[in-house]
């Protein structure tokens, strides 16, 4: 797959991770090892798994790691909802981040389908 940093989905996932880190700075200190840790790790995992999959130089392996990224994105989506309902995120923050994570999920799904077709054609 080549340089993961050139992939639009990786760039979006990386920006999402940076936004999650920024917004969680304002979360309660009591959540440092709870929601903050889980949300940050899941967000970082999206871009990290894209990078790892690209480094495998094999479409089947790429698909596997993209699926991990998709799972992590779903986890982020849940923790954003939980954070909103616990009052850690306001509605505008939640909406902005949720739009971002759903966009990443959509782009990941498209890339998975393309990579899967490529793997199946070999």
C-alpha positions as CSV (number, residue, x, y, z in Angstrom):
1,X,0.0,0.0,0.0
2,X,2.9,2.3,0.5
3,X,3.1,5.4,2.6
4,X,0.2,5.5,5.0
5,X,0.6,9.2,5.6
6,X,-0.5,9.9,2.1
7,X,-3.9,8.2,2.7
8,X,-6.7,10.6,3.3
9,X,-8.3,8.2,5.8
10,X,-5.1,8.1,7.8
11,X,-4.9,11.9,7.8
12,X,-8.5,12.1,9.0
13,X,-7.9,9.5,11.7
14,X,-4.8,11.3,12.8
15,X,-6.7,14.7,13.0
16,X,-9.5,12.9,15.0
17,X,-6.9,11.6,17.4
18,X,-5.4,15.0,18.0
19,X,-8.9,16.4,18.5
20,X,-9.7,13.7,21.1
21,X,-6.5,14.4,23.0
22,X,-7.3,18.1,23.0
23,X,-10.9,17.8,24.2
24,X,-10.1,15.2,26.9
25,X,-7.7,17.6,28.5
26,X,-10.9,19.2,30.0
27,X,-12.3,16.0,31.4
28,X,-12.4,15.4,35.1
29,X,-9.1,14.3,36.7
30,X,-11.0,11.3,38.1
31,X,-11.4,10.0,34.6
32,X,-7.7,10.0,33.7
33,X,-7.5,6.2,33.9
34,X,-11.1,5.7,32.8
35,X,-12.9,7.3,29.9
36,X,-9.9,9.5,29.0
37,X,-7.5,6.6,28.7
38,X,-10.0,4.4,26.8
39,X,-11.0,7.2,24.4
40,X,-7.4,8.3,23.7
41,X,-6.2,4.7,23.1
42,X,-9.1,3.8,20.9
43,X,-8.6,7.0,18.8
44,X,-4.9,6.4,18.4
45,X,-5.5,2.8,17.5
46,X,-7.4,3.8,14.4
47,X,-4.5,5.6,12.7
48,X,-1.9,3.1,14.2
49,X,-3.7,0.1,12.7
50,X,-3.9,1.8,9.3
51,X,-0.2,2.4,9.4
52,X,0.6,-1.1,10.5
53,X,-1.6,-2.6,7.8
54,X,0.1,-0.5,5.1
55,X,3.5,-1.7,6.4
56,X,2.5,-5.3,5.8
57,X,2.7,-5.0,1.9
58,X,0.0,-7.6,1.6
59,X,-3.7,-6.7,0.7
60,X,-5.1,-9.5,3.0
61,X,-3.1,-8.2,5.9
62,X,-4.1,-4.6,5.1
63,X,-7.7,-5.6,5.2
64,X,-7.3,-7.3,8.6
65,X,-5.7,-4.2,10.1
66,X,-8.2,-1.9,8.5
67,X,-10.9,-3.9,10.2
68,X,-9.2,-3.4,13.5
69,X,-9.2,0.3,12.8
70,X,-12.9,0.2,12.0
71,X,-13.5,-1.6,15.4
72,X,-11.5,1.1,17.2
73,X,-13.5,3.8,15.4
74,X,-16.7,2.2,16.7
75,X,-15.2,2.2,20.2
76,X,-14.4,5.9,19.9
77,X,-18.0,6.6,18.7
78,X,-19.3,4.9,21.8
79,X,-16.9,6.6,24.2
80,X,-17.9,10.0,22.7
81,X,-21.6,9.2,23.4
82,X,-20.8,8.1,26.9
83,X,-18.7,11.3,27.5
84,X,-21.6,13.5,26.3
85,X,-24.1,11.7,28.5
86,X,-21.8,12.0,31.5
87,X,-21.5,15.7,30.8
88,X,-17.8,15.7,29.8
89,X,-18.6,16.9,26.3
90,X,-21.0,19.6,25.3
91,X,-23.4,18.9,22.4
92,X,-21.3,20.9,19.8
93,X,-18.1,19.0,20.8
94,X,-19.9,15.7,20.6
95,X,-21.5,16.5,17.2
96,X,-18.2,17.6,15.7
97,X,-16.2,14.6,16.9
98,X,-19.0,12.2,16.0
99,X,-19.2,13.6,12.4
100,X,-15.4,13.1,12.2
101,X,-15.4,9.5,13.5
102,X,-18.3,8.5,11.2
103,X,-16.5,10.0,8.2
104,X,-13.4,7.9,9.1
105,X,-15.6,4.8,9.5
106,X,-17.1,5.4,6.0
107,X,-13.7,6.0,4.4
108,X,-12.3,2.9,6.2
109,X,-15.2,0.8,4.8
110,X,-14.5,2.0,1.3
111,X,-10.8,1.2,1.6
112,X,-11.5,-2.2,3.1
113,X,-13.8,-3.0,0.1
114,X,-11.2,-1.9,-2.4
115,X,-8.3,-3.7,-0.7
116,X,-10.5,-6.9,-0.4
117,X,-11.3,-6.8,-4.1
118,X,-7.6,-6.3,-4.9
119,X,-6.7,-9.3,-2.6
120,X,-9.4,-11.5,-4.2
121,X,-8.2,-10.7,-7.7
122,X,-4.8,-12.1,-7.0
